[in-house]
Amino acid sequence: MTINNQPEPTNEQRRIIYQARRGLKELDFYFEPYIKELYLTAEAAEQQSFAQMLTHEDPDLLDYFTNQSRPEDEAIWALVNKIKTWRHSKRLS
C-alpha cells in the first residue's frame, strides 16, 4: 500500500493515471484528487468507466463537468456526477 492507504497501482492503472493528466485546470480540479483518493480503490467497473471517459476530448470532458452536454454512455455520466458531487463536498484545495 502507498502512503495514502492506496494499493500499489498496476501497470494498467499507472497508464490511466498518466492519461488523467490533462493540462486543463478545470479538469485537473476533478481528476487529480479523484486519482489520489478514490481511483485505486474503486470497483473495476468504475475504473473501466474512468478509463473510457479519458478517451473523450478535453473540450467534451469540460462540457460534461460544466453540464453543457452529457456523454452517451450512462456509466460515464454517472461517474462524472459522482466525481463532481464528491469533489464539491470536499474542502477546496
C-alpha positions in Angstrom: 0.0 0.0 0.0 1.1 3.5 -0.7 1.3 6.3 1.9 -2.4 7.3 1.4 -3.7 3.8 2.2 -4.0 3.2 -1.5 -2.9 -0.1 -3.1 0.1 -0.1 -5.3 -1.1 0.6 -8.9 -0.8 -2.0 -11.6 0.9 -1.0 -14.9 -2.5 -0.5 -16.5 -3.6 1.7 -13.6 -0.4 3.7 -13.9 -1.2 4.2 -17.6 -4.7 5.5 -16.8 -3.3 7.8 -14.0 -0.8 9.2 -16.5 -3.6 9.8 -19.1 -5.6 11.6 -16.5 -3.1 14.5 -16.5 -4.9 16.8 -18.9 -3.3 20.2 -18.6 -6.7 22.0 -18.2 -7.0 23.4 -14.7 -10.8 22.9 -14.8 -10.4 19.1 -15.4 -7.4 18.7 -13.1 -9.6 20.2 -10.3 -11.6 17.0 -10.6 -9.2 14.4 -11.8 -6.2 14.9 -9.5 -8.0 14.4 -6.2 -10.1 11.5 -7.6 -6.9 9.7 -8.8 -5.2 10.4 -5.4 -8.0 9.4 -3.2 -10.6 7.2 -5.0 -9.4 5.6 -8.2 -7.2 2.8 -6.9 -9.9 1.6 -4.5 -12.8 2.0 -6.9 -14.7 -1.0 -8.3 -13.3 -2.5 -11.5 -16.4 -1.2 -13.4 -15.8 2.4 -12.2 -12.1 2.2 -13.1 -13.2 1.0 -16.6 -15.6 3.9 -16.9 -12.9 6.3 -15.9 -10.5 4.9 -18.5 -13.3 5.2 -21.1 -14.1 8.7 -20.0 -10.4 9.7 -20.6 -10.7 8.7 -24.3 -13.0 11.8 -24.7 -11.5 15.1 -25.9 -10.8 17.7 -23.3 -13.5 20.2 -24.6 -16.1 17.4 -24.4 -15.0 16.5 -20.8 -15.2 20.1 -19.8 -18.7 20.3 -21.2 -19.7 17.2 -19.2 -18.3 18.7 -15.9 -20.0 22.0 -16.5 -23.3 20.5 -17.6 -23.1 21.9 -21.1 -23.6 18.4 -22.6 -23.5 14.8 -21.5 -21.9 11.7 -22.8 -24.0 9.0 -24.5 -22.6 6.4 -22.1 -24.7 6.4 -18.9 -21.8 4.9 -16.8 -19.6 7.8 -17.8 -22.3 10.3 -17.0 -22.9 8.7 -13.6 -19.1 8.8 -12.9 -18.9 12.5 -13.9 -21.7 13.3 -11.5 -20.1 11.1 -8.7 -16.8 12.9 -9.1 -18.4 16.3 -9.2 -20.5 15.7 -6.1 -17.6 14.2 -4.2 -15.2 17.0 -5.2 -17.6 19.8 -4.3 -18.3 18.2 -0.9 -14.6 18.3 -0.1 -12.8 21.3 1.3 -11.4 23.2 -1.7 -7.7 22.8 -2.0 
